[in-house]
Amino acid sequence: MNHVYKEFSIRKEDEILRGLSPAEVFQLYLFAEEVEDYFTQYALFNHDPEVEKTFKTLNDYLHAINESPSLAEEQTLLYKVKNASLEEVIINDSSAYISILKEEGLGFGLSKNSDGIWKVNWMPTQ
């Protein structure tokens, strides 16, 4: 996964993610969070034209991160999954979520883009 992350973080080409499971894309997203690589994290979202984007541009996303008040560590997604049991749940051929078992009702949504590659949903933890 380190090789995939490194290549994707440099090239930002979805094809690099082809064949990865939802759980593996989730791992890349969390790693980007941990190393504060928000450029790569933004690239992991589903950017299909028909998908409503919460942040239309990378600059909008970076601005929102910089403007949002820092959460207490125990409130962050990264903290919640560090020692949690995770379960990949495939809903159908194009929709899945990662269930964070110690946080009842908390899941992280992913969907396939138009090229059939798993990507992160906008507002994935709703």
Secondary structure, 3 states (H helix, E strand, C coil): CHHHHHHHHHHCCHHHHCCCCHHHHHHHHHHHHHCCCHHHHHHCECCCCCCCCCCCCHHHHHHHHHHCCCCCHHHCHHHHHHCCCEEEEEEECCEEEEEECCCCCCEEEEEECCCCCEEECCCCCC
